[in-house]
Amino acid sequence: MNIQEFYTADPRRRESEEVAFGEGWTEHADPASTYRLSWVEQTQEIYAVREPHPGGGLLAPVLDYYNVHQADVDELRVDILAVADLASVDAALAGWHDQLGERDSLRWARQRLAALPRPVPTRPADRGGVAQP
């Protein structure tokens, strides 16, 4: 989904505070793009946004830093990496500042976030009005 679809899908996302976990994350398989990570307070989602830089290749992080060749909204693809409270995300991504400039840094973040416990989904309330785990 693109960034606009992401925010439209859950109105809490638009209203929520967000915590940034850096811009300029890289993925080996996608060298002409950079990624930014953010955590949404109200939904507790941490997501990555892919920002393509056509022709950027190794220069993609530089183009991102200087805001050159920025993508259209439709090109900004979102991937929800995890759902967890901020303390858990902070702990999982401890040391992220040092990883940000490294090659394939997004893989490091994905691996760390994948280790977080998954939230237990809840079912709608039963006839007695009590939500069931």
N, C-alpha and C positions, 0 to 999 in steps of 0.2 A: 504494500500500500504506500501511497505517497504521503508526504507530511500533512497535507490538507485533509486527506481521508483519515489519517491517524487521529487528528484533533476532532474531526467531525464525529467519528465513531463513538466517542465517549466525552460528553460535554465537560466532565470534571477535569479533563486534561487542559482545556483552554483556560479554566479558572485557577488552576493550581500553580503553586510555586514550583520551580524546578531547580535542581542542583546540577551544575555542569561538571562533567568528568573529562573535560578536554576536547579540543578540536585537533584534527590532524592525525588521527589513528589511521594506520595503513593495513592493507591486506595484500599478501603476496599475489594472490590470484586476480587482483583488481588494481594494478599499479597506477592507473590513470584516475583514481578516485581517492578521496580521503573520507574519514568518518568522524562524527562527533557523537559523544555519549552524554546522555542526560537522564536524570532520575526525576520522576513526577511524584510529588508529595501525595496528592490525593488518591492516586491509583497504585502507588508504590512500584511502578514499572521503571526499569532502566532500559533505555532503548538506544539503538544506534541509527544514525541518519547517514546514508551514503550520499556523498556530494561528488558527482562526476566532474572531472576536469578534462574535457576532450583534448587529446594531444599532450596532456600533462606529464604522463609517465613519471619519471623520477622527480619532476618538478611539481607534481601535484601538491605536496605539502607546502611548497613555497607559494604557489598560486593561491592556495587556501589562506595562508597567512596574510598575504597582501590583498585578499579579496578580489582576485583577478579571475576572469572566466568563470564566474559563479553560475551555477545551474538554475534552471527554471524550477518552480515549485513542483511541477509534475515529475521532474527528474529526481527529486529528493526522496529516496526510498527509505522506509522505516522498518526496522527489525526489532521487536521486543526481545531483549536478551534474558530478562529475569523479572520476577515480581518478588520484592523483598523490602523490608524496612531499611531505612537509610544506614543505620548502624551496621547491618549485615552487608550491605553493598560497600560501605566504607572499608570494612574489614576484608572483604573479598578482593577489593581493588587496591589494597595497601601497596604503596610504591608505584602507583600508576604514573605519576609525573616522570619517573625514570624510564618507564616503558614507552611512553608516548612517542618519542622520536625514533624508536627502534623499528627495524624492518618487520613487517607482519605483526605489529603490536596489537591489532584487533584480535588476533587469534589468542594472544595471552589473556586479554580481557574476557573473551568468550569462555575460555577454559576455567578461569577463576569464577566467573558468574554461574557457570553450569554446575559447579560444586555446591551452590546454595540449595537448601531444602526447598522443595516446591510447596506452594501453599495448598492447603486442602480445599478443594472446591466445595461450595455449599449448594445444596438443592433448595428450590423454593420451599416456602413454608408448607407443611402438610395441613390437613384439615383442622388440626388442633391449633394451628397458628404458630407452631414452633419450627424454626428452621432446622433442618437435619444436616449433619456433616456428610 
